[in-house]
Amino acid sequence: MIGNSFARSKAMFAAIMAFVSPSVGWDKAVALANLGEYKSRGKGKGKSGTSSAHCVAMDRRAAVKARNRAKHRAHCR
């Protein structure tokens, strides 16, 4: 795993550089065909929707907040 950071982005950069290089003819067409689409798997906004929206911690926080709201309402009456 060491030395393999950003492997996908490095591979995409190499494919782009192969396309941009001053080659002519079929080399450029092959490089363009192999370029493909880059999909981020990071934590940014480009993250795919494979993970669930809820987790245990979120449910716990919601339960604590609901209890606190109920206690506050009872206290204010």
HUBELVEN-V879481 format. One record per pair of residues at least 24 apart in sequence whose C-alpha atoms are under 6 Angstrom apart, sorted by the first residue. I is the first residue (numbers start at 1). GAP is how many residues later the second one is. If there is no record, write none. Layout:
i=I gap=GAP
i=I gap=GAP
This chain:
none
